Amino acid sequence: MDNENNNLYRLPQEKLMYSGASSLSDVELLALILRTGTAEKKVIQLAEEVMNYTDDLSQNIASVDARELLNVDGIGISKACSIVASMELARRVRRSSLQSGKTITTAEDIAEIYMERMRGAKREYVQMFILNTKCKIESEYTVSIGELNSADIHPREVYSIAIRRSAAAIIIAHNHPSGDPTPSNLDIAATKRLEAVGKIVGIKLLDHIIVGCDSYVSLRSEGIIEQDS
């Protein structure tokens, strides 16, 4: 790294040390993740180009794929992986703080946890939240990762995990990459199968939440899942 490039890296680093991470701009934070620029570009310039590239894709940098980042001149596999790994770590830390011991009383409680996390995702992710007898989240499990407009929700996979983890009840959530949370016929059919199997094994399906960009649908509220009597 040449002296000029090195100084540009130190600037956000020193700013962070003396004023805290919250004082840094998004570009400065990204420059710290990248650590170095190239022979042709200073690290700050490279960080700006990455941010501009993700904006052109209409994506948040937190959801961009490592392979897409390789299209930015100056971003190789190592830098692309550093960016994506940093974003994933941030997601996991936030996920842990959001859900730890959270009591679930409404569909909005799960939507709040899941909607922001899935914004910008290009594939469907099916997530299961395992609740105890007090309706608190005990753990979370990714049931399946599908394609652009479909993902498997198989009762065998769902309830084998729920039984092993001694679930009192479960909530299923999945995203629609299109941004429209309207349930498909497949979503409704899968929900009815899950509810039927839950009755057999004694683990209640409390809800199936489908999230879009800024909205969600609760299949319980829609009457697909039986209400408590």
Secondary structure, 3 states (H helix, E strand, C coil): CCHHHHHHHHHHHHHHHHHCHHHCCHHHHHHHHHCCCCCCCCHHHHHHHHHHHHHHCCCCHHHCCHHHHCCCCCCCHHHHHHHHHHHHHHHHHHHHHHHCCCECCCHHHHHHHHHHHHCCCCCCEEEEEEECCCCEEEEEEEEEECCCCCCCCCHHHHHHHHHHCCCCEEEEEEECCCCCCCCCHHHHHHHHHHHHHHHHHCCEEEEEEEECCCCEEECCCCCCCCCCC
